[in-house]
């Protein structure tokens, strides 16, 4: 079986994989041949013992590289994410210092995104620090880590908090006000009303913005019932990603028409 169209592993890619899964010398993490085959079958429903994965050799590392080369990117991405989860939570392989671990994780997920043609990283440009605030910086860093790792569902609570703070800031920047207990859609609605008073918008855009208010209203329920805000069953990843993309699109639009109030300012929000 030939490599999947357009797919190849560069020397840099191989180093990322080797570092992430300790593949130096033909190994993969702390797996033996038997335990690796068992893990792939039980956890992923895959048979890594097939002859098609032995084209470049029979070692565990070579079979995994061949799997990466010939299987569809979406499947490979799922496998690599599962392997990283195993490495972090179950593997007995020696770990590096925390900063090195973060670097290895970041490089691995950069590879996964490139492999999948995943555009989730592009969404990070919509989430930025708009004032000097350590809490806000940590919040944005957390959102970006979730997006880079493809963990949209895990990041929904942080996304909701970011939007609460963002609309509070925008309201104050435009001379509006809000109550601490105002839900997200209320803050968004107040901001959109102020924006429409100062910026000429078409009827179509106004209708779309009103639809966004309804999205933010539904987001309140998702945050409470399907995110890590509480002991919940997480929302399906595809749905969580759609929420991220919808929110990012709205924020980009607001910034494009309201740049003066969208950038850094002296307003301090709570």
N, C-alpha and C positions, 0 to 999 in steps of 0.2 A: 504494500500500500504506500502510495507516495505522500509526501507532506501536504497538509491542507493548503489550498491555493493562497499564495501571498505570504505564507508563514515561514519564518526561519529563525534560528537562534543565533544571535551575535555573541561574540566573546563576552561582551558586557552582560548580556542576558544570562549566559551560563554562569557567570560569577554571582549574579543576583540569586539565582536558583541554588547554587552551591552553598552560598552563605545562609540562605533561608532554611534549607533543609539538610544542611550538613552532608552534602553530596560528594565531598572530596573523597577520592579513592573508591568510588563506585557505590558508596552507601547512601541510604536515605534515612535520616534521623536515627532512631534506635531500633528500626525494623530489622528483623531477619527476613529471609525470603518467604518463610511460611507466614509470619505475622503480617507482613506487608500485603500478601495476597488475601489473607483473611480480612484485614482492615478494609481494603478496597471493596471486597465483596459485601461485607456486612454494612459498612457505613455508606457506601456509594452505589452498591449494586453493580459493580464493574469487575471484569475478569482481566487482571493485568498479566496473567500467565499466557495470554494468547500469543501465537507465533508472530503476529504482525508487529508486536512491540519489541521484537528481538532483532530487528534489521541491523542495528548498529552494535549489538552486543547483548549479553544476558544479565549483566549486573543490574542491581536495583536502580541505580542512577541512570544508566543508559536506557532502561525500559521506560522510566518516567519521562526522560527527554523525548523519546520516540512517541510516547503517548501525547505529549505536548505538541509535537510537530504534526501529527496526523489527525487528531480529533478536532471537532468543531470548537472554536474559541469559547463559546458559552459554556460547554462542558468542561473544558480545561480550566476556565476561571473558577467554576464551582469546585473542582477538585483541589486546585491550589489554595483556595480559601479554606477548605476543609482541612487540608494538610497543615496550614498555618495554625488553625484552631487546635489541632492535635498537638502541634509543637509547643504551643503556649500552655495548654491545659493538662496534657498527659505525658508528653515525651520526657524521658529522663536524660536527654542530651544536655550537656553543660551549656548554660546560657552566658552571654556576655554581660557587660555592665548595662544598666538601663538605657543610657544614651545610645550605645551601640545597638541594642535591641530595637530601639525606635528607628534607627537608620536602616537596619536590615528590613524591618517591616515596611517602611516607606518605599524602599527600592523594589521590594517584591510587588507591592500593590501598584507601583508605577508600571511594572512589567505587565501585570494582569490587565490594567486599563489599556495599555498599548495593544496588547493581544486581542482584546475584545472590541477594540475601537470604541471603548466606553467613553461617553462624553460627560460622565458625572463630575469629573474634575473641573470642567468648565463652569459648573454651577457655583464654585467657590467664589467667583468674582463678585457675586451678588451679596455676599456676606462679609462685611468689612467693619473694621473699627472706625467709628465716626467721631469718637471723642476719646480723650486720654482717661482710661479707666481699666484697672487691672482685671476686674471681674469681667468686663466686656471682652478684653483681649483673650482671657481664658475661655470664654464662651465661644468666640469665633474660632479659636484654635481647635476646640473640641468638635465643632461642626465640620471644619475642614478635614480633621482626622477621620470622622465618620464617612464623609464623602469619598475621601481618598481610598478608604478601605472598603467601600461599597456597602457600608452599614447604615443605610438610610433609615430603616425602622428603629434602630437603636438611637438615632440622632433626633427623632421627632420631638422629644421633650425639649431639647436644647433649641431646636428650630422655633418652637412656640415661644420660648422665653425670649429669644432674639427678636422675634417680631413684636412682642409686647413692648420691649425696650425701644425698638426702632420707631414704632408709631408714637410712643410717648415723646420721644425726642423730636420727631417731625411736627407733632402738634405744638409743642412748646416753641419750636423754631418759628412757627407761623403765628404765634401769639394765641394759640388755642389752649384749651385746658382739658384735663381728664381726671377721673377719679381713680384712686388706687385699685378699687374693685372692678373697674370697667373691664369687661371681657375683651378679647382680641378684636372681634368683629366690630365692637363699639368704637374702639380706638381707630381702627382702620376706616370706619364709616365717617367719623368726625374729620379725619385727615382728608379723605377724598372730597368731602363737602367744602372744606377750606380751599383745597387745591382747585376745584372747579370754579370757585369764585374769582380766582386770580389768573388762571390759565385757560385759554380758549381750547375747548376739547369738542370733538365731533360727537354727535348723538351715539354713534356706534361705540366709540371709546367709553363714553359715560355708561352705556349699558353693560359693557364688558367689566368696567370697574365695579358697578353694582353687583355683578355676578361674583366678582372677587370677594366682596363683603360676605356673600353667602358661603363662599369657600372657607373664609376665615372663621365663620360661625361654626361650620361643620368641623373645622380643625380643633376647636375647643373640645368637642366630644372625643375626637380621636386622641388628643393629648391626654385626656382624663382616663379613657377606657382602653386604649390600644398602644400606649407608649410606656417607657420606663419611668414615667412620673409616679406610677403606682405598680402594684404587683399584678401586671396585666399579661395577657397573651398578646404578643406584638403583632402589629399590622403586617400583612404580607409585604415582602420586600418590593415587589413591583408597584403596589399601591403607594407605599411610602416614598418611593423614588418619584412617582408622579406628583405627590404633594410637594416635595422639594423643588421639582422643576417648575411647578405652577407658582409657588411662592417666589422663586428666584426670578421668574419672568415678570411678575408684578413689581418686584423691587427694582429691577432694571428699568422698567418703564417709568416708575415714579422718579428715579434718578435722572432719566433722560429729559423729563419735562420740568423737573423741580430741582435742578442741580444746585442752585444757590442755597436752598435749605437742606439739601441732602448731604452736603459735605461736612467737614469738621466745623464745630462751633463751640461756643462757650456754655451752652446749656448743659446742665448736669441732670440726668434723669435718675429715677429710683427704680 
